[in-house]
Amino acid sequence: MKKAGPERACEPLRLPAAIEMTRDVLGGFAPTGQREWLLTNGIGGFAAGTLSLVNTRRYHGLLFAALRPPVERTALVAKLDVTVQYGGSRAQLATNEFGDGTIDPHGHCHLSLSAWKGSFQSGPG
């Protein structure tokens, strides 16, 4: 059996400093509902969804925890429907798609930029 070398620390995955999509790419409900994101914590927990924050899959949500890592993943926070108010104006930032195809509210219409800035970590942090 070959002897293993010394254990190395995980190095950050080097990706572009920014990933950006502007309104011309985001377009409307279809593009924002089809583009997905995933963030993991390295011990079985994660958050996943679409850019419009409409949950289109069973495993979409803002906080999933592995109750017995790495198994028994449980949705702790599935969704937040956020409304902002400034002065006398209100805007609903949430987007929901119902079984009959109804989309309400239309928070995706307020997206003008989707960006991730910073570094990505590969492996346990």
Buried (B, 14 or more C-beta within 10 A) or exposed (E): EEEEEEEEEEEEEEEEEEEEBEEEEBEEBEBBBEBEBEEEBBEBBBBBBBBBBBBEEEEBBBEBBBEEEEEEBEBEEEBEEEEEEEEEEEBBBBBBBEEEEEBEBBBBBEBEEBEBEEEEEEEEE
